[in-house]
Amino acid sequence: MVLHTRAPDKGIPVIMYDGSCKLCKSQADNLAKLAKGKVRSEALQTAIRHFPEISEAEALKEIKMVGETGQVYGGAEAIVQLINRGQPLWGKLLYPYYIPGLRQLSDSLYAWVAKNRYKLFGKVPDDACEDGACSIHFNLPEK
């Protein structure tokens, strides 16, 4: 099932990542650079208010990309779609992801890393959060 939401502002796809996760933030920034300005990255803790069809629980499970027309991709597929936008040749090389079996294996590996991301890579310190995004995520009082 493909989820759709409203199109992002200016039709520029958005990478939504867990702003509390060190790995998520660094990889979302790397993917945005790789996409050569054709996507923008934003912590889900602030981005989610623009896309009400995506629940916070769903957004916390995996990286999300909201495409130009509002289509939503998640996890490994979001990464394939992101790379294809900025680096079409590399993106085409990642299309074997869509082969049955390989897709399930990639999704399972991605899901395991996502589930264990804090144990494996740590969290962003609370005082490093911009605009109180971590306090939104963890329901902590604003400093």
C-alpha positions in Angstrom: 0.0 0.0 0.0 1.3 3.4 -1.0 0.5 6.2 1.4 -0.1 9.7 0.0 -0.2 13.0 1.8 -0.2 16.6 0.6 2.6 17.6 -1.6 5.6 19.3 0.1 6.1 23.0 -0.2 7.5 24.1 -3.5 7.2 20.5 -4.8 10.6 19.7 -3.3 10.7 16.2 -1.7 11.3 16.0 2.0 13.4 13.5 3.9 11.8 13.0 7.4 14.2 11.5 9.9 14.4 10.9 13.6 16.1 14.0 14.9 17.0 12.2 18.1 19.1 9.6 16.3 22.7 10.3 15.4 22.7 7.9 12.5 19.4 9.1 11.1 20.5 12.8 11.1 23.9 12.1 9.5 22.5 9.8 6.9 19.5 12.1 6.0 22.0 15.0 5.6 24.2 12.8 3.4 21.3 11.7 1.3 20.2 15.4 0.9 23.7 16.3 -0.3 23.8 13.3 -2.6 20.4 14.5 -4.1 22.1 17.8 -5.1 19.4 20.1 -3.7 16.6 18.2 -5.2 15.3 17.1 -1.7 15.5 18.7 1.7 15.9 17.0 5.0 14.0 17.8 8.2 13.6 16.1 11.6 10.3 14.3 11.8 9.7 16.0 15.1 9.0 19.3 13.2 8.2 18.0 9.7 5.3 15.8 10.8 3.0 18.7 11.4 3.0 19.4 7.6 2.0 15.8 6.7 -0.9 14.8 9.0 -1.5 11.4 7.2 1.8 10.2 8.6 1.5 9.3 12.3 4.4 9.9 14.6 4.6 6.2 15.4 4.9 5.4 11.7 7.5 8.1 11.1 9.6 6.8 14.0 9.8 3.3 12.5 11.8 4.4 9.5 13.1 7.3 7.4 10.3 8.7 5.2 10.4 10.6 2.0 7.5 12.6 0.8 7.7 12.9 -2.9 6.8 15.8 -5.2 3.2 14.9 -5.5 2.7 13.6 -1.9 3.6 9.9 -2.4 5.3 8.6 0.8 8.2 6.1 0.7 9.7 4.5 3.8 12.8 2.7 4.8 15.1 1.2 2.2 12.7 2.2 -0.6 12.9 5.8 0.5 16.7 5.6 0.2 16.5 4.2 -3.3 14.0 6.9 -4.3 16.2 9.6 -2.8 19.4 8.5 -4.5 17.5 8.2 -7.8 16.5 11.8 -7.6 20.0 13.2 -7.2 22.1 10.6 -8.9 19.9 8.9 -11.5 22.7 6.5 -12.6 23.3 5.3 -9.0 19.6 5.2 -8.5 19.1 2.9 -11.4 21.9 0.6 -10.0 19.8 0.3 -6.8 16.7 -0.9 -8.7 17.4 -4.5 -8.0 16.0 -3.6 -4.6 12.6 -4.1 -6.3 13.4 -7.8 -7.1 11.2 -10.0 -4.9 13.2 -11.6 -2.1 15.9 -8.9 -2.3 13.4 -6.3 -1.3 12.2 -8.3 1.7 15.8 -9.0 2.7 16.7 -5.3 2.4 13.5 -4.2 4.3 14.2 -6.7 7.1 17.8 -5.6 7.5 16.7 -1.9 7.4 14.0 -2.6 10.0 16.4 -4.3 12.4 18.9 -1.4 12.2 16.1 1.1 12.6 14.7 -0.7 15.7 18.2 -0.8 17.3 19.5 2.6 16.1 19.8 4.1 19.6 21.7 1.1 20.9 24.0 0.9 17.9 24.6 4.6 17.2 23.3 6.6 20.2 21.1 9.6 20.6 21.6 13.3 20.0 22.1 15.0 23.3 19.1 17.0 24.4 20.9 20.2 24.5 22.0 19.7 20.8 18.4 19.7 19.6 17.3 22.6 17.4 14.1 24.4 18.2 13.1 22.1 21.0 12.5 19.2 18.6 13.7 16.6 21.1 11.4 17.8 23.7 8.5 17.4 21.3 9.6 13.8 20.6 10.3 12.8 24.1 7.4 14.9 25.6 10.0 16.7 27.8 9.4 20.2 29.1 11.0 22.9 27.0 14.3 24.3 28.5 
